[in-house]
């Protein structure tokens, strides 16, 4: 019973870490896009 709870906890932690990892990648990508757009806007203006 304890082992099963332990496995469930590990599974939840793994899912949370995976989601956080994906969110970080998406956030970085968005920030890069915004930064590029700002640079382009500065150059154009």
N, CA, C and O atoms as a Maestro MAE file, in Angstrom:
{
 s_m_m2io_version
 :::
 2.0.0
}

f_m_ct {
 s_m_title
 :::
 protein
 m_atom[180] {
  # First column is atom index #
  i_m_mmod_type
  r_m_x_coord
  r_m_y_coord
  r_m_z_coord
  i_m_residue_number
  s_m_chain_name
  s_m_pdb_residue_name
  s_m_pdb_atom_name
  i_m_atomic_number
  :::
  1 25 0.842 -1.194 0.000 1 A "UNK " " N  " 7
  2 3 0.000 0.000 0.000 1 A "UNK " " CA " 6
  3 2 0.885 1.255 0.000 1 A "UNK " " C  " 6
  4 15 0.674 2.185 -0.779 1 A "UNK " " O  " 8
  5 25 1.882 1.251 0.899 2 A "UNK " " N  " 7
  6 3 2.784 2.410 0.981 2 A "UNK " " CA " 6
  7 2 3.549 2.572 -0.330 2 A "UNK " " C  " 6
  8 15 3.753 3.685 -0.813 2 A "UNK " " O  " 8
  9 25 3.972 1.424 -0.901 3 A "UNK " " N  " 7
  10 3 4.729 1.462 -2.156 3 A "UNK " " CA " 6
  11 2 3.885 2.087 -3.251 3 A "UNK " " C  " 6
  12 15 4.385 2.873 -4.055 3 A "UNK " " O  " 8
  13 25 2.604 1.739 -3.283 4 A "UNK " " N  " 7
  14 3 1.726 2.272 -4.322 4 A "UNK " " CA " 6
  15 2 1.590 3.791 -4.186 4 A "UNK " " C  " 6
  16 15 1.635 4.514 -5.181 4 A "UNK " " O  " 8
  17 25 1.426 4.265 -2.967 5 A "UNK " " N  " 7
  18 3 1.337 5.710 -2.739 5 A "UNK " " CA " 6
  19 2 2.629 6.375 -3.196 5 A "UNK " " C  " 6
  20 15 2.600 7.429 -3.831 5 A "UNK " " O  " 8
  21 25 3.751 5.763 -2.874 6 A "UNK " " N  " 7
  22 3 5.061 6.289 -3.250 6 A "UNK " " CA " 6
  23 2 5.171 6.408 -4.771 6 A "UNK " " C  " 6
  24 15 5.646 7.414 -5.297 6 A "UNK " " O  " 8
  25 25 4.721 5.358 -5.465 7 A "UNK " " N  " 7
  26 3 4.759 5.355 -6.939 7 A "UNK " " CA " 6
  27 2 3.862 6.458 -7.479 7 A "UNK " " C  " 6
  28 15 4.231 7.144 -8.432 7 A "UNK " " O  " 8
  29 25 2.688 6.636 -6.880 8 A "UNK " " N  " 7
  30 3 1.775 7.691 -7.325 8 A "UNK " " CA " 6
  31 2 2.425 9.065 -7.140 8 A "UNK " " C  " 6
  32 15 2.315 9.929 -8.010 8 A "UNK " " O  " 8
  33 25 3.097 9.259 -6.017 9 A "UNK " " N  " 7
  34 3 3.759 10.538 -5.751 9 A "UNK " " CA " 6
  35 2 4.837 10.792 -6.801 9 A "UNK " " C  " 6
  36 15 4.944 11.894 -7.339 9 A "UNK " " O  " 8
  37 25 5.633 9.766 -7.087 10 A "UNK " " N  " 7
  38 3 6.695 9.905 -8.101 10 A "UNK " " CA " 6
  39 2 6.073 10.261 -9.447 10 A "UNK " " C  " 6
  40 15 6.582 11.113 -10.175 10 A "UNK " " O  " 8
  41 25 4.965 9.597 -9.765 11 A "UNK " " N  " 7
  42 3 4.310 9.851 -11.047 11 A "UNK " " CA " 6
  43 2 3.834 11.299 -11.127 11 A "UNK " " C  " 6
  44 15 4.021 11.966 -12.145 11 A "UNK " " O  " 8
  45 25 3.227 11.775 -10.062 12 A "UNK " " N  " 7
  46 3 2.730 13.164 -10.034 12 A "UNK " " CA " 6
  47 2 3.895 14.144 -10.184 12 A "UNK " " C  " 6
  48 15 3.815 15.105 -10.949 12 A "UNK " " O  " 8
  49 25 4.969 13.891 -9.452 13 A "UNK " " N  " 7
  50 3 6.145 14.767 -9.528 13 A "UNK " " CA " 6
  51 2 6.697 14.775 -10.948 13 A "UNK " " C  " 6
  52 15 7.066 15.828 -11.467 13 A "UNK " " O  " 8
  53 25 6.754 13.609 -11.574 14 A "UNK " " N  " 7
  54 3 7.279 13.511 -12.938 14 A "UNK " " CA " 6
  55 2 6.411 14.319 -13.897 14 A "UNK " " C  " 6
  56 15 6.929 15.033 -14.755 14 A "UNK " " O  " 8
  57 25 5.096 14.209 -13.752 15 A "UNK " " N  " 7
  58 3 4.179 14.956 -14.622 15 A "UNK " " CA " 6
  59 2 4.362 16.455 -14.413 15 A "UNK " " C  " 6
  60 15 4.433 17.217 -15.377 15 A "UNK " " O  " 8
  61 25 4.440 16.875 -13.158 16 A "UNK " " N  " 7
  62 3 4.615 18.297 -12.849 16 A "UNK " " CA " 6
  63 2 5.921 18.812 -13.456 16 A "UNK " " C  " 6
  64 15 5.952 19.895 -14.040 16 A "UNK " " O  " 8
  65 25 6.996 18.036 -13.316 17 A "UNK " " N  " 7
  66 3 8.290 18.445 -13.871 17 A "UNK " " CA " 6
  67 2 8.210 18.530 -15.387 17 A "UNK " " C  " 6
  68 15 8.745 19.464 -15.986 17 A "UNK " " O  " 8
  69 25 7.545 17.561 -16.015 18 A "UNK " " N  " 7
  70 3 7.415 17.566 -17.475 18 A "UNK " " CA " 6
  71 2 6.647 18.804 -17.931 18 A "UNK " " C  " 6
  72 15 7.047 19.469 -18.886 18 A "UNK " " O  " 8
  73 25 5.548 19.112 -17.250 19 A "UNK " " N  " 7
  74 3 4.745 20.288 -17.604 19 A "UNK " " CA " 6
  75 2 5.569 21.559 -17.412 19 A "UNK " " C  " 6
  76 15 5.556 22.447 -18.264 19 A "UNK " " O  " 8
  77 25 6.283 21.643 -16.295 20 A "UNK " " N  " 7
  78 3 7.112 22.820 -16.020 20 A "UNK " " CA " 6
  79 2 8.192 22.964 -17.098 20 A "UNK " " C  " 6
  80 15 8.491 24.074 -17.537 20 A "UNK " " O  " 8
  81 25 8.770 21.844 -17.517 21 A "UNK " " N  " 7
  82 3 9.796 21.859 -18.556 21 A "UNK " " CA " 6
  83 2 9.238 22.390 -19.868 21 A "UNK " " C  " 6
  84 15 9.848 23.241 -20.514 21 A "UNK " " O  " 8
  85 25 8.067 21.878 -20.256 22 A "UNK " " N  " 7
  86 3 7.422 22.323 -21.502 22 A "UNK " " CA " 6
  87 2 7.080 23.803 -21.416 22 A "UNK " " C  " 6
  88 15 7.306 24.558 -22.361 22 A "UNK " " O  " 8
  89 25 6.525 24.218 -20.259 23 A "UNK " " N  " 7
  90 3 6.153 25.621 -20.086 23 A "UNK " " CA " 6
  91 2 7.386 26.515 -20.194 23 A "UNK " " C  " 6
  92 15 7.320 27.602 -20.768 23 A "UNK " " O  " 8
  93 25 8.512 26.057 -19.641 24 A "UNK " " N  " 7
  94 3 9.750 26.838 -19.706 24 A "UNK " " CA " 6
  95 2 10.193 26.999 -21.153 24 A "UNK " " C  " 6
  96 15 10.575 28.091 -21.572 24 A "UNK " " O  " 8
  97 25 10.142 25.909 -21.918 25 A "UNK " " N  " 7
  98 3 10.547 25.961 -23.325 25 A "UNK " " CA " 6
  99 2 9.635 26.920 -24.084 25 A "UNK " " C  " 6
  100 15 10.105 27.754 -24.857 25 A "UNK " " O  " 8
  101 25 8.317 26.794 -23.858 26 A "UNK " " N  " 7
  102 3 7.360 27.670 -24.538 26 A "UNK " " CA " 6
  103 2 7.620 29.122 -24.157 26 A "UNK " " C  " 6
  104 15 7.640 30.000 -25.019 26 A "UNK " " O  " 8
  105 25 7.820 29.376 -22.860 27 A "UNK " " N  " 7
  106 3 8.074 30.734 -22.382 27 A "UNK " " CA " 6
  107 2 9.322 31.311 -23.037 27 A "UNK " " C  " 6
  108 15 9.312 32.449 -23.505 27 A "UNK " " O  " 8
  109 25 10.422 30.507 -23.071 28 A "UNK " " N  " 7
  110 3 11.663 30.967 -23.696 28 A "UNK " " CA " 6
  111 2 11.418 31.296 -25.167 28 A "UNK " " C  " 6
  112 15 11.877 32.324 -25.663 28 A "UNK " " O  " 8
  113 25 10.696 30.423 -25.857 29 A "UNK " " N  " 7
  114 3 10.414 30.634 -27.277 29 A "UNK " " CA " 6
  115 2 9.619 31.929 -27.477 29 A "UNK " " C  " 6
  116 15 9.911 32.715 -28.378 29 A "UNK " " O  " 8
  117 25 8.624 32.135 -26.632 30 A "UNK " " N  " 7
  118 3 7.797 33.351 -26.733 30 A "UNK " " CA " 6
  119 2 8.657 34.583 -26.479 30 A "UNK " " C  " 6
  120 15 8.556 35.575 -27.201 30 A "UNK " " O  " 8
  121 25 9.508 34.521 -25.447 31 A "UNK " " N  " 7
  122 3 10.347 35.676 -25.124 31 A "UNK " " CA " 6
  123 2 11.300 35.974 -26.278 31 A "UNK " " C  " 6
  124 15 11.529 37.140 -26.598 31 A "UNK " " O  " 8
  125 25 11.861 34.938 -26.908 32 A "UNK " " N  " 7
  126 3 12.754 35.128 -28.048 32 A "UNK " " CA " 6
  127 2 11.987 35.795 -29.186 32 A "UNK " " C  " 6
  128 15 12.488 36.728 -29.814 32 A "UNK " " O  " 8
  129 25 10.770 35.315 -29.450 33 A "UNK " " N  " 7
  130 3 9.939 35.910 -30.510 33 A "UNK " " CA " 6
  131 2 9.721 37.383 -30.231 33 A "UNK " " C  " 6
  132 15 9.904 38.223 -31.113 33 A "UNK " " O  " 8
  133 25 9.328 37.699 -28.997 34 A "UNK " " N  " 7
  134 3 9.054 39.085 -28.623 34 A "UNK " " CA " 6
  135 2 10.312 39.924 -28.782 34 A "UNK " " C  " 6
  136 15 10.262 41.036 -29.308 34 A "UNK " " O  " 8
  137 25 11.433 39.392 -28.330 35 A "UNK " " N  " 7
  138 3 12.700 40.121 -28.404 35 A "UNK " " CA " 6
  139 2 13.046 40.401 -29.866 35 A "UNK " " C  " 6
  140 15 13.444 41.514 -30.211 35 A "UNK " " O  " 8
  141 25 12.893 39.392 -30.719 36 A "UNK " " N  " 7
  142 3 13.193 39.551 -32.153 36 A "UNK " " CA " 6
  143 2 12.274 40.612 -32.744 36 A "UNK " " C  " 6
  144 15 12.729 41.469 -33.501 36 A "UNK " " O  " 8
  145 25 10.989 40.567 -32.411 37 A "UNK " " N  " 7
  146 3 10.037 41.541 -32.942 37 A "UNK " " CA " 6
  147 2 10.408 42.948 -32.485 37 A "UNK " " C  " 6
  148 15 10.316 43.900 -33.260 37 A "UNK " " O  " 8
  149 25 10.830 43.080 -31.222 38 A "UNK " " N  " 7
  150 3 11.224 44.395 -30.711 38 A "UNK " " CA " 6
  151 2 12.445 44.907 -31.463 38 A "UNK " " C  " 6
  152 15 12.500 46.077 -31.840 38 A "UNK " " O  " 8
  153 25 13.427 44.030 -31.681 39 A "UNK " " N  " 7
  154 3 14.635 44.422 -32.409 39 A "UNK " " CA " 6
  155 2 14.269 44.838 -33.829 39 A "UNK " " C  " 6
  156 15 14.736 45.865 -34.321 39 A "UNK " " O  " 8
  157 25 13.441 44.044 -34.479 40 A "UNK " " N  " 7
  158 3 13.022 44.349 -35.852 40 A "UNK " " CA " 6
  159 2 12.282 45.687 -35.871 40 A "UNK " " C  " 6
  160 15 12.506 46.512 -36.756 40 A "UNK " " O  " 8
  161 25 11.400 45.896 -34.891 41 A "UNK " " N  " 7
  162 3 10.648 47.144 -34.817 41 A "UNK " " CA " 6
  163 2 11.608 48.322 -34.657 41 A "UNK " " C  " 6
  164 15 11.426 49.364 -35.287 41 A "UNK " " O  " 8
  165 25 12.631 48.157 -33.813 42 A "UNK " " N  " 7
  166 3 13.617 49.227 -33.614 42 A "UNK " " CA " 6
  167 2 14.349 49.521 -34.918 42 A "UNK " " C  " 6
  168 15 14.546 50.679 -35.285 42 A "UNK " " O  " 8
  169 25 14.745 48.472 -35.605 43 A "UNK " " N  " 7
  170 3 15.488 48.640 -36.860 43 A "UNK " " CA " 6
  171 2 14.601 49.324 -37.894 43 A "UNK " " C  " 6
  172 15 15.037 50.251 -38.576 43 A "UNK " " O  " 8
  173 25 13.352 48.866 -38.009 44 A "UNK " " N  " 7
  174 3 12.427 49.430 -39.006 44 A "UNK " " CA " 6
  175 2 12.151 50.891 -38.681 44 A "UNK " " C  " 6
  176 15 12.168 51.745 -39.567 44 A "UNK " " O  " 8
  177 25 11.894 51.175 -37.404 45 A "UNK " " N  " 7
  178 3 11.594 52.555 -36.997 45 A "UNK " " CA " 6
  179 2 12.884 53.372 -37.032 45 A "UNK " " C  " 6
  180 15 12.868 54.564 -36.726 45 A "UNK " " O  " 8
  :::
 }
 m_bond[179] {
  # First column is bond index #
  i_m_from
  i_m_to
  i_m_order
  :::
  1 1 2 1
  2 2 3 1
  3 3 4 2
  4 3 5 1
  5 5 6 1
  6 6 7 1
  7 7 8 2
  8 7 9 1
  9 9 10 1
  10 10 11 1
  11 11 12 2
  12 11 13 1
  13 13 14 1
  14 14 15 1
  15 15 16 2
  16 15 17 1
  17 17 18 1
  18 18 19 1
  19 19 20 2
  20 19 21 1
  21 21 22 1
  22 22 23 1
  23 23 24 2
  24 23 25 1
  25 25 26 1
  26 26 27 1
  27 27 28 2
  28 27 29 1
  29 29 30 1
  30 30 31 1
  31 31 32 2
  32 31 33 1
  33 33 34 1
  34 34 35 1
  35 35 36 2
  36 35 37 1
  37 37 38 1
  38 38 39 1
  39 39 40 2
  40 39 41 1
  41 41 42 1
  42 42 43 1
  43 43 44 2
  44 43 45 1
  45 45 46 1
  46 46 47 1
  47 47 48 2
  48 47 49 1
  49 49 50 1
  50 50 51 1
  51 51 52 2
  52 51 53 1
  53 53 54 1
  54 54 55 1
  55 55 56 2
  56 55 57 1
  57 57 58 1
  58 58 59 1
  59 59 60 2
  60 59 61 1
  61 61 62 1
  62 62 63 1
  63 63 64 2
  64 63 65 1
  65 65 66 1
  66 66 67 1
  67 67 68 2
  68 67 69 1
  69 69 70 1
  70 70 71 1
  71 71 72 2
  72 71 73 1
  73 73 74 1
  74 74 75 1
  75 75 76 2
  76 75 77 1
  77 77 78 1
  78 78 79 1
  79 79 80 2
  80 79 81 1
  81 81 82 1
  82 82 83 1
  83 83 84 2
  84 83 85 1
  85 85 86 1
  86 86 87 1
  87 87 88 2
  88 87 89 1
  89 89 90 1
  90 90 91 1
  91 91 92 2
  92 91 93 1
  93 93 94 1
  94 94 95 1
  95 95 96 2
  96 95 97 1
  97 97 98 1
  98 98 99 1
  99 99 100 2
  100 99 101 1
  101 101 102 1
  102 102 103 1
  103 103 104 2
  104 103 105 1
  105 105 106 1
  106 106 107 1
  107 107 108 2
  108 107 109 1
  109 109 110 1
  110 110 111 1
  111 111 112 2
  112 111 113 1
  113 113 114 1
  114 114 115 1
  115 115 116 2
  116 115 117 1
  117 117 118 1
  118 118 119 1
  119 119 120 2
  120 119 121 1
  121 121 122 1
  122 122 123 1
  123 123 124 2
  124 123 125 1
  125 125 126 1
  126 126 127 1
  127 127 128 2
  128 127 129 1
  129 129 130 1
  130 130 131 1
  131 131 132 2
  132 131 133 1
  133 133 134 1
  134 134 135 1
  135 135 136 2
  136 135 137 1
  137 137 138 1
  138 138 139 1
  139 139 140 2
  140 139 141 1
  141 141 142 1
  142 142 143 1
  143 143 144 2
  144 143 145 1
  145 145 146 1
  146 146 147 1
  147 147 148 2
  148 147 149 1
  149 149 150 1
  150 150 151 1
  151 151 152 2
  152 151 153 1
  153 153 154 1
  154 154 155 1
  155 155 156 2
  156 155 157 1
  157 157 158 1
  158 158 159 1
  159 159 160 2
  160 159 161 1
  161 161 162 1
  162 162 163 1
  163 163 164 2
  164 163 165 1
  165 165 166 1
  166 166 167 1
  167 167 168 2
  168 167 169 1
  169 169 170 1
  170 170 171 1
  171 171 172 2
  172 171 173 1
  173 173 174 1
  174 174 175 1
  175 175 176 2
  176 175 177 1
  177 177 178 1
  178 178 179 1
  179 179 180 2
  :::
 }
}
